Structure formats: C-alpha cells, structure tokens
Amino acid sequence: MTSLDLTGRRALVTGAAQGLGEGMARALAAAGATVVVADVQDELGGKVAESVGGHFVHLDVTDESSWEAAVGSAVEQAGGLDVLVNNAGVEISDLIMNVDPDDVRRMLEVNVLGTTLGIKHAFRTMGPGGAAGAGGVVINVSSVAATIAFPAISAYSATKSAVDRLTRVAAMESGKLGLGIRVNCVYPGLVPTEMGAGLANDMARLGLFGSAEEAVGAVVELTPSGRLGTVEDMADAVVFLASDAAKFVNGIGLPVDGGMGM
Ligand SMILES: NC(=O)c1ccc[n+]([C@@H]2O[C@H](COP(=O)([O-])OP(=O)(O)OC[C@H]3O[C@@H](n4cnc5c(N)ncnc54)[C@H](O)[C@@H]3O)[C@@H](O)[C@H]2O)c1
C-alpha cells in the first residue's frame, strides 16, 4: 500500500480562506505538505495560512496577472510547487426563466476561466523547464451538480460540467506533452458551508421547497449514505488524489457525494 504521506510536497489551494478549500488546506498540511493558501479574502486567508504553518498569497483566479504573481510567490515561499487544487468557485441560484446574465458571467469567470487559468499556470510552472519543473498533480473541484439535475442551479451545473471536461482534456494534453502532471477532479455532494447553506436557503426562497430544511431533506433522501457531506469528506478525497496512492489515477472525476450522483 502506497502511503498518503505528503511530506516534502508543496500545495497551493485556491479559495482556501473558508469552506471546503480551508478544509483541504488543513488536510494537506496534516498529511505533511507545505500549503499555500490563495484567496481574494486576505485577512481570513492569512489566518488559515498561519494556523497550518503555511503561506498566504492573494489570488483572484479570474485574473491572469494575479495568477502569475501568486504562483511566482508560492514557488518562492514554499520552495516549489507539486500540487494545485482549483477549488475557488461561486454559485448563484435562479430559475432559468429569471436568470441574470451578469450572474452567469460571474460563474463562468470564476468557475470556468479561473480553473482554466489555474491549469495553465500549473502546467507552465510544474512542467519540464518551469519554475518548479518536477511534475505534479492538479485537482479541480467540480460538483455533484455536474452529474445530476437539480432545480435552480442550471448555469452553475453547466460551469461544473465544464470543469469536468477541462479535467479530461488537460490530463490528455499533459500526457501528450510529457508534462508529468496528473489531472483529476472531484464531484463534492452538498456540504453546509456558506455556499452549501446558501443554496438550501435559495431553494426555499425560490419556492421550490417549503423551507431550507426541506431542501436539505430532499438531498439526503437522494443520498444512499443518508447524510450531507462534510468538509473532511472532501478534504480526504483531495489528499488521496494528491498522494502517490493515486499515482495511476488520471483524468477522472471522483464522486464524493455518498452515492447521490450515481
Ligand atoms: N459546498 C458545497 O455544497 C459544494 C458542493 C459541490 C461543489 N462545491 C464547490 O466547492 C468549492 C468550494 O465551495 P465552498 O462551499 O467552500 O464555497 P465558499 O463560498 O464557502 O468558499 C469559496 C471560497 O472561494 C473564494 N473565491 C471566490 N471567488 C474567488 C476568486 N475570484 N479568486 C479566488 N478565490 C475566490 C472565496 O473567497 C471563498 O473563500 C467551489 O468550487 C464549489 O463550487 C461546493
């Protein structure tokens, strides 16, 4: 059995100031990695970085120059880069018949463009001749929303399906170019972070369920494991994919949803 130990690895997690990203940063650090917390929320992100003994870099994933600066600084502070987790994301619920184009543009920018730029800069940095240059792992955060149909999250689901396809093509390109970088994604089920709890409230506000609790109950009902996901459930899957235990796992989408999306 190959170990899940990440001692000596350097990992950058986007959107790691709170929620799932924070949990992933904590779990990667607990597995031995040096972690770089990257987020637009400087104060919160700085605190998470300090508590895991890592580093903080300001990063707006939608901005190319921000990626250049953040990755450069991460490599300098951590002494290299072996793992990128493209976790930053936004979700804005609405019925298709009421959808606001600006909301859709925002989700496309953060979820699709942000992930695309992350893969780009990971490839350039971790591939042969890059500033880190020793190969590595990219883990993208898609969603169970890419595998099921749930009301009021149409555009969000579309962006997470895009993350899934980006993952497959990126793994293929990495192989063809001999970059030595595995690329996978996870499909988290519903977790009551700020985003997850907000989604349940939105379902009630839009009149799809009688209350947020009813919306959560409907999700649990669809889940063979009979509960919502936790931050730790998602973080554990990311540690596995980052580790050598997953060394022949490439180009996949891993459901971490208690069976909801089967
Ligand atoms: N919570 C869930 O139920 C759930 C389920 C499936 C997938 N996901 C996905 O997991 C990821 C994390 O979700 P979460 O629940 O922790 O959300 P969250 O809203 O609690 O946290 C998102 C983080 O991303 C950061 N962020 C947003 N825009 C950014 C940008 N432009 N640049 C850098 N950072 C940015 C925020 O500052 C925040 O720290 C997202 O990609 C989300 O789509 C969440």
The ligand as a MOL file (V3000), in Angstrom:
LIG
                    3D

  0  0  0     0  0            999 V3000
M  V30 BEGIN CTAB
M  V30 COUNTS 44 48 0 0 0
M  V30 BEGIN ATOM
M  V30 1 N -20.4640 23.4620 -0.5100 0
M  V30 2 C -20.9910 22.6150 -1.3590 0
M  V30 3 O -22.0560 22.0320 -1.1130 0
M  V30 4 C -20.2900 22.2950 -2.6580 0
M  V30 5 C -20.7370 21.1950 -3.3900 0
M  V30 6 C -20.1100 20.8920 -4.6050 0
M  V30 7 C -19.0590 21.6520 -5.0370 0
M  V30 8 N -18.6490 22.7370 -4.3050 0 CHG=1
M  V30 9 C -17.5310 23.5120 -4.8290 0
M  V30 10 O -16.5030 23.5300 -3.8580 0
M  V30 11 C -15.7570 24.7470 -3.9570 0
M  V30 12 C -15.7000 25.4140 -2.5980 0
M  V30 13 O -17.0300 25.6800 -2.1720 0
M  V30 14 P -17.3870 26.1840 -0.6920 0
M  V30 15 O -18.6480 25.5330 -0.3220 0
M  V30 16 O -16.2040 26.0740 0.1780 0 CHG=-1
M  V30 17 O -17.7020 27.7340 -1.0070 0
M  V30 18 P -17.4630 29.0470 -0.1110 0
M  V30 19 O -18.3110 30.0890 -0.7480 0
M  V30 20 O -17.6300 28.7550 1.3290 0
M  V30 21 O -15.9190 29.3950 -0.3570 0
M  V30 22 C -15.4420 29.7690 -1.6250 0
M  V30 23 C -14.0840 30.4170 -1.4800 0
M  V30 24 O -13.6560 30.7950 -2.8050 0
M  V30 25 C -13.1310 32.1140 -2.7390 0
M  V30 26 N -13.2490 32.7900 -4.0410 0
M  V30 27 C -14.3830 33.1830 -4.6720 0
M  V30 28 N -14.0800 33.8390 -5.8100 0
M  V30 29 C -12.7310 33.8340 -5.9130 0
M  V30 30 C -11.8110 34.3550 -6.8600 0
M  V30 31 N -12.2200 35.0350 -7.9480 0
M  V30 32 N -10.4800 34.1490 -6.6570 0
M  V30 33 C -10.0500 33.4780 -5.5410 0
M  V30 34 N -10.8690 32.9990 -4.6030 0
M  V30 35 C -12.1980 33.1670 -4.7840 0
M  V30 36 C -13.9630 32.8050 -1.6530 0
M  V30 37 O -13.3110 33.9690 -1.1650 0
M  V30 38 C -14.0900 31.6920 -0.6220 0
M  V30 39 O -13.0020 31.6860 0.2620 0
M  V30 40 C -16.4500 25.5710 -5.0380 0
M  V30 41 O -15.7920 25.3790 -6.2700 0
M  V30 42 C -17.8380 24.9680 -5.0860 0
M  V30 43 O -18.4570 25.1840 -6.3270 0
M  V30 44 C -19.2410 23.0670 -3.1280 0
M  V30 END ATOM
M  V30 BEGIN BOND
M  V30 1 1 1 2
M  V30 2 2 2 3
M  V30 3 1 2 4
M  V30 4 1 4 5
M  V30 5 2 4 44
M  V30 6 2 5 6
M  V30 7 1 6 7
M  V30 8 2 7 8
M  V30 9 1 8 9
M  V30 10 1 8 44
M  V30 11 1 9 10
M  V30 12 1 9 42
M  V30 13 1 10 11
M  V30 14 1 11 12
M  V30 15 1 11 40
M  V30 16 1 12 13
M  V30 17 1 13 14
M  V30 18 2 14 15
M  V30 19 1 14 16
M  V30 20 1 14 17
M  V30 21 1 17 18
M  V30 22 2 18 19
M  V30 23 1 18 20
M  V30 24 1 18 21
M  V30 25 1 21 22
M  V30 26 1 22 23
M  V30 27 1 23 24
M  V30 28 1 23 38
M  V30 29 1 24 25
M  V30 30 1 25 26
M  V30 31 1 25 36
M  V30 32 1 26 27
M  V30 33 1 26 35
M  V30 34 2 27 28
M  V30 35 1 28 29
M  V30 36 1 29 30
M  V30 37 2 29 35
M  V30 38 1 30 31
M  V30 39 2 30 32
M  V30 40 1 32 33
M  V30 41 2 33 34
M  V30 42 1 34 35
M  V30 43 1 36 37
M  V30 44 1 36 38
M  V30 45 1 38 39
M  V30 46 1 40 41
M  V30 47 1 40 42
M  V30 48 1 42 43
M  V30 END BOND
M  V30 END CTAB
M  END
